[in-house]
Amino acid sequence: MAIRQHGETIADVSRLVGDAVRWPGAVARLRRELPPEMAAAVAELAVGRERATRRFGDADRWWFTRALAEQASHPACAAHRARRFAACASAADLTCGAGVDALAMAAAGTRVFAGDRDPLAVTLCRANASRRAAMVDVAVADALHPPLRDLPAVFLDPARRSGWRRGREQESPTLTEAYALAEGAPGACVKASPALARAEWPAAAEVELVSVGGELKECVLWFGALRSGASRRATVLPADATLTGAPEADGGAGRTPTCPPGRVLYEPDPAVVRAGLVETLAERLGAWKLHPRGALLSADAHLATPFARTYRVLAAVAWSARGGRRVREALAARDAGEVVVKTRGVAVDADALARRLRGRGARRLVVLLAHAPEGVRAYVLEPPAEA
């Protein structure tokens, strides 16, 4: 609003925002040279672009405020979702924010109506769409009272409230309201936090957990015509690999046997763990569990998989928090130098322990502390090739 009042063009503002992002002290200079409202608006856009760049890389061609940048989907997640929407000639993003999801759907060939009840978000979404000549109609709209009816597909990403906490009733619209909207549409998708409790996952939805680069990003709930045949799905990006199956009981022992480690240890991707598909992955890999209620898998033969990090097992010794002498001996016998410590349910300062275990050798090894039926074990591992 302040930008329009002062007659600045998009090119002028883009240059000012770029300067504010790249040059230390640029914001202070802008505050001296521009009217206060204009300087504040440029500073907010600069912070939004910097936040977005930090979250998911190059954002030079996007307009964000800091709040919209924090809310925005990772572009890889948005592009992945958009491929399922591509079967729809048109769709509505009723909580569009700055437009990352709406523009991803448009890029996949869907005609999109993008609405948000925040006029500033609508302004920035429209500017982002115009820079891409996207098939997106943008307008102020309330998701609870959408201006368009009978759309074949709807997307909802409820906005955070109350200190950015996410939960059923801390969002706008609330997840209860979002579920009701989704269940009433021919096809729908609701984006939720990956921390959403399994008890909150609606029975009517296909649940997809999505990770990017090994970091869990989203819980995606598919309704109606947008559901696939699976009830549970784990998707790993950028590999664009997806695993489906029957989920095991939450936190319970299941059908996979428990045995001591073999030659290979698999650390399942967090999307697989959160989706409850560890045992499905174990069956695919011919693997077993190291603990009946844990997620770590092992096998004697290595099978390449995008759904887990793979390690070669060098040793498995009992762990004692009072010294870890056996671990140090195992590391020294294997020419350990730098050591990375990982823990699974064991209360240890991993960084401090890694410094204590560091050796004088040439190999970079991993020590993973985890529970086994006989107690806490330390697994000495050869890290994956990409580490």
N, C-alpha and C positions, 0 to 999 in steps of 0.2 A: 504494500500500500504506500509506504513512504517513498519507494522507488518511483511509482507512477506519479505521485504528487510532485516530484522534482524533475519529471520529464526525462529521466534517463532511459536510454535504449538498452535492449538486451545486450548488445555488444559492449556498451559502456559498463554495464554492471558486471558482465563476465570478466572484463579486464580488471575491474576493481577487486572482484572476488579472487581472481587468480593471483593478483599482487598480494592480497591479504594472506593467502595460503602459503605462498612461496617465500615471502620476505619477512624476516623478523622486524618488528617495529612498524610494519605497514598499517596495522590497525590503529596504532596510536597516531600515525600521520593522517589517516583518513578522518579520525575524530577531530583533528585540528582543522582540516580543510573542508569538511562537509557539514551540512546541517546535522544536528544530533540524531534525528529520526533516520536520515539516510545512512549515516555512519553505523548506527545500531543494526539496521537491516543488512547492510553489506557484511558486517562482522558476523551476524548470525548465519548468513549464507556461507561465509567462509568456514566457520566452525562446522557447519553441517557437511560441507564437502570434505573437510579434513577428516571428520569422523567416518564418513562413508569410505574414503580412501583407505583409512586404517582398517576398516572392517573387511572390505572385499576388493581392494586394489584400486586401479585407475578409475576415478570418478570425475574427471575433468569436464565431462560433457553432461553432468547431471546437476540439478538444483535440489538442495536439501536444506532444511533446518536441522539443528542437532537432534531434535526429537524425532523428526521423520527419518533421519539417518539411522538412529537406533532401532526404529521400528521396521525399517525396510528389510525385505527378504534378501538373502544372498543371491546374486544374479544366477549362479549355477542352480540353486533350488528353484528359482522362478522359471528358468528355461526348462528344467526337468518337468515341472508341473504343467507348463504350457503345452507340452507335447500331448498330454492327455486331453486338454481342452481343444486341441486342433481338430478333433472330430466334430466340434460344434461350429456351426456357421456364425453364431453370435453368442456372447456371454456378457455378464455384468460383474465388474469388480466393485462392490458396494462399500469398500473401505480402502480406497485406492492409495491414500497417502501421496507420496511423490510419484507413484506410478510404475514402480519396478515390475510388479506382477502384471499390470494391465498392458504395459508395453511388451513384455515377454509373450503374452498371449497374442497380441497383435502381430508380433514378428513371426509367430507360428501360423498365421493365416486366419485368426479368428477376429471378427468384427467385435469391438469391445465398447461397452458403455462403462465409463469410470466415474464413480461418484464418491463423495466424502462430505461429511457435514462441516468440515473445517474449510472455510473459504481460502485460507492461505495454502493449504494442501492442494486444493483444486487449482489454484493459480500456478503452483509449481509443477503439478502433474501436466497441466496444459502446456506449459513452457517446455517440459521434457519431451512431450509428445510432438510438439511442433519442430523440435530439432531433429526428429527422426522421421517426419512425415508419416506417422503411424496411423493406422485405422482405429482411432480412439476418439469417442465423443465424451467430453468431460463436463461435469456440472456438479453444483452443490446438491447433495442428496443425503437423506437419512436412511441408513441401512434398514431400519425398522419399518420404514414407509417408502419402499423403492418406487420411483416414478414409472418404471417399466414393469409390465406384467408378462407372464408366460414366456420368459426367457428360457432357452434350453439348458443354461448352466449359470451358476452363480458362484463367485469366490468371495470369501470373508476372511479377513485377518483382524480380529478384534483388537482395538487399541488398548495399550496399557493405561492403567490408572495407578494412583497411590504409590508413588515411589518406584514405578516401573515393575512392581510385582505382577506376576501373572497367576491367574487362578479363575475358577468358574465365575465368581461374582466381582472380580476386580478389573473387568475389562469393559469396553464400550464398542459394540453391544456386549452384554455378558455372554458367556459361553452357552448358558441356558437359552438365551434369545437366539444366538447364532445357530444352535442345534435345531431349534424350532423352525427357523427360516430355511435351513438346509434340508430338513426332512420334508418341508412343504414344496420344494422346488423339484423339477424333473431330474436335475442333476446338480450337485453342489460339492464344493470343497471348502473346508474350514481349516485354516492354519492355526496351530496351537503351539505352546511351548513344549519342548521334549520332556520337560519335567512334570507335565500334566500326569496326575496319578492314574494308574490303570483303571481304577474304579470309576474314573470320570470319562473313560472312553465309551462312547455310545455304542450299544449293540447293533444299531442300524448301519454303522459305518465300517468301511474298510480302513484299517489303521496302518499308516506308512510312516516309519521313522527314517529320517534322512540325515546323513552325515556328509561333510565336505572335508577332504584331506584328513580324515580321522577324527574330526570334531563334530559331535552331535549338534545339529542345527534346529531341526523342526520335527514336530509331530503333525502329520497331515491326515485329515479325516475326509474320506470320500463317501459321498452319498448318492443314492439313486442310480441314474444311468451312467454316472462317472465311476461307479465301483467296478473293479475287475472281479475275477472269480475268487480272489484270495481274501481271507479275512485279516491277515497280518502280512506285512511286507517290510523289509529292510532294504534301503537303497543307499549305495555308496557312490559318491561323486568325488572327483571327476571321472572315475572309471565307468560311470553310468551302468553299474551292475546292480541287479535287484534279486533278492532272495525271498521266497514265499514259503509258507508252510503252516502247520498247526502249532500254535504257541504252547510251550510248556507251562505248567503251573507257576504262578508268580512266587519266586523264592523257594520252590520246592524241588525235591529230588525227582528225577523223571526216568525215562527209558534208557538213557545212555549209561553204560557201565563206568565204574570208577576204578582206575588202576594207577600204579606209579608211572612216572614219565618214560616215554620212549625216546627215540632219537630226535624227534621234532616237537616243538611246543608252538601252539597256535594261540595268539591273543586276539579274540574276536573283536571286530569293529564295534564301537559303542552303539551303532544303529542296530546291529544284530542282537546285542545284549538287551537293549531296551525294548526291542520288539518281541523278546521272548523266543528267539529262533536259534539259540545256541545249539540245542539238540538237533535241529534240522541241519545246521551246518556240520555238526559232528557226523551225522549219517552220510552227508555228501563227501566228507573227507576220510571216512573210515577211521574216525578218531574216538577217543574216550575222554572222560573228564578226570581232572586231578583231584577234585573234591565234588561230592554229590550235589552240593548247593552252589558251586562256583561256576565261573564261565571259562576258565582256562582249559584248553584241550591239548591232547598229545597224541602222537602216532609214531609208528616206526618208519613209515615211508612218507616222503614229502610230496604234497600236491599243491601246485600254485593256486592261489585263491585271492580275489580282491576283497574278501570278507574278513580277513584276519591278517595280522602281522605274523610273520613266520620266523622262528628262531631255531638254531641248532642247539640241542641240549648238551652241554659239556660236563655238568655235574649237578647233583642235587644233594644238599646236605642239610642237617638239622640247624635251625637258627636259634641262637641265644642272644637276647638283647644285651647281655652283660659283656659281650666281647666280640662275638662273631669270629673266633679264632679259626674255626673250620672253614669259614667262607674265605678268610684271608689266605689260608693255605691252598685252597682250591684255586684261587685267583693267581697266586704266585706260581703254582705249578703249570699254569697255562699262559705265562708271559703277559699278564695283564698290565696295562698302563692306565689310561682313562677308564673309569667305571661309571656307568649310568645305573642308578638304583630306581626300581619301580616297585610299587607296593599294591597289593590287593587285599584290603581289609585288615592291614597290619599298621598299627600306629607307630610310625617311625619318621624322623626328619630325614627325608630321602637325600637332600642336598648335603647335609652334614655327614651322613653315612657314606655317601659317594666320595667325599674328600678323605675320609678315614681309610677307605678301602683302596684308594688309588695306589697303583704299583709303579714299578720302574720299567716295566716291559713295553712292548710295542703294540699290543693288541687292545683294541677298544671293546670291552665286554659289558654285558648287562647282568645285573643281579636283580632277580625278581623275587620278592618276598610274598608268599601266599599261604593260605591255610591248606593243609592236607589232612586226611583222616588221622594220621599219626601226630599231628601238631604243625606248627609253622615251619615251612621249608624255605630254603634259599636255593633258587635255581640259577646256576651260572650259565649264561647263554651267549651264543654268537649272534650279534645283531643282524637284522635284515640288511640286504645289500644297499637299500636306499637310505639307511640311517647314517 
